[in-house]
Amino acid sequence: MREEGFAGVRLERVSKAYGPETVVREISLAIPQGEFFTLLGPSGSGKTTTLSMIAGFTLPSQGSIHIDGRDATRAPPRARGLGMVFQNYAIFPHLDVFGNVAFPLTVRKVPKAEVARRVAEALAMVKLTGLEKRFARQLSGGQQQRVALARAIVGQPRVVLMDEPLGALDKNLRYHMQVEIKEISRRLGMTVVYVTHDQEEALTMSDRIAIMDRGRIAQMGPPREVYERPESAFVAKFLGEANLIRARRRDGALRGAGAARFEVAADRPGLAEGQVFVRPEKVRLLPEGAAPAANQVAGTVRHTAFLGNVVRYEVTLPEGEVMLCDATNASGTVLRQPGEPVGLAWNAADALLLEG
């Protein structure tokens, strides 16, 4: 039975347990039509199980799943009208490229002329025109990934699920495929639910990200929001590099080791102690003789790493904490060496106070 009011994918208090172990815990989310939505998290966080329940390969222990306004909780995979790109591509070795891409249409007994037209369109979209007669063993990893993508979109599904489809590709090819997949999904207006453990991939491709931890959604939002405004130390550390500096409230102000005084974008006055969060690229090296101010610390360079566009410094603070500072590799940059004393600073607008 079709419900009114929501086109896309909606989960309501969905859980999955295997015996005494609950791997997904009461997840509720709504993914509107056309959104590129990523489930991101470490191994064992429940992201692939969640995708499997949306696909229909795994039944939830409780809760409901709705796809384009229909209750699909108990519907078999073939009845959900979804496209799927698997981690290992699942290319049929006995079929050529045309046969692989045409497979979803042939099982639905689509007329041959329509099959030929749609396959040609899908192959053109993924830039495989002219390779129709090649078999899997004759294709590179990137070409196999394109075949899997073409097969997923050839049936013109409104929702496509992708389970770590780029994990086997090298870095350069992976980036190009990220851009292509995002562009194709936007052009077709597809809803994409994408699973990955790669933070950079999630930030590059997503309209929104749900970061999962032990079966729950730890935080959900647009990439920039969850990156710059994490709600927990787990999210801060998982989504990129993070500096977390111990702080206590004394005399109405946040204090660190020595005379350090901290100011943050959104203080939490009820929190007596916690961690000041700031990303390495927001930290800058202080020039000699800089006037003392809030959000300044002194330390010693422990390690210098030249990364091309930036120079990353690991700086040990007096109490043993280590801060990262990513300095732009500007013209005339002089590298600071291990053992050299340095001062670090950052703006209050770039810092948060987190529990922990």
Buried (B, 14 or more C-beta within 10 A) or exposed (E): EEEEEBBBBBBBEBBBBEEEEBBBBBBEBEBBBBBBBBBBBEEEBBBBBBBBBBBBEBEBBEBBBBBBBBBBBEBEBEEBBBBBBBBEBEBEEEBBBBBBBBBBBEEEEBEEEEBBEBBBBBBEBBEBEEBBEBBBEEBEEBBBBBBBBBBBBBBBBBBBBBBBBBBBBEEEBBBEBBEBBBEBBEEBEBBBBBBBBBBBBBBBBBBBBBBBBBBBBBBBBEBEBBBBBBBBBBBBBBBBEBBBBBBEBEEEEBBBBEEBBBBBBEBBEEBEBBBBBBBBBBBBBBEEEEEEEBBBBBBBBEEBEEEEEBBBBBBBBEEEBEBBBBBEEEEEEEEBEEEEEBBBBBBBEBBBBBEE
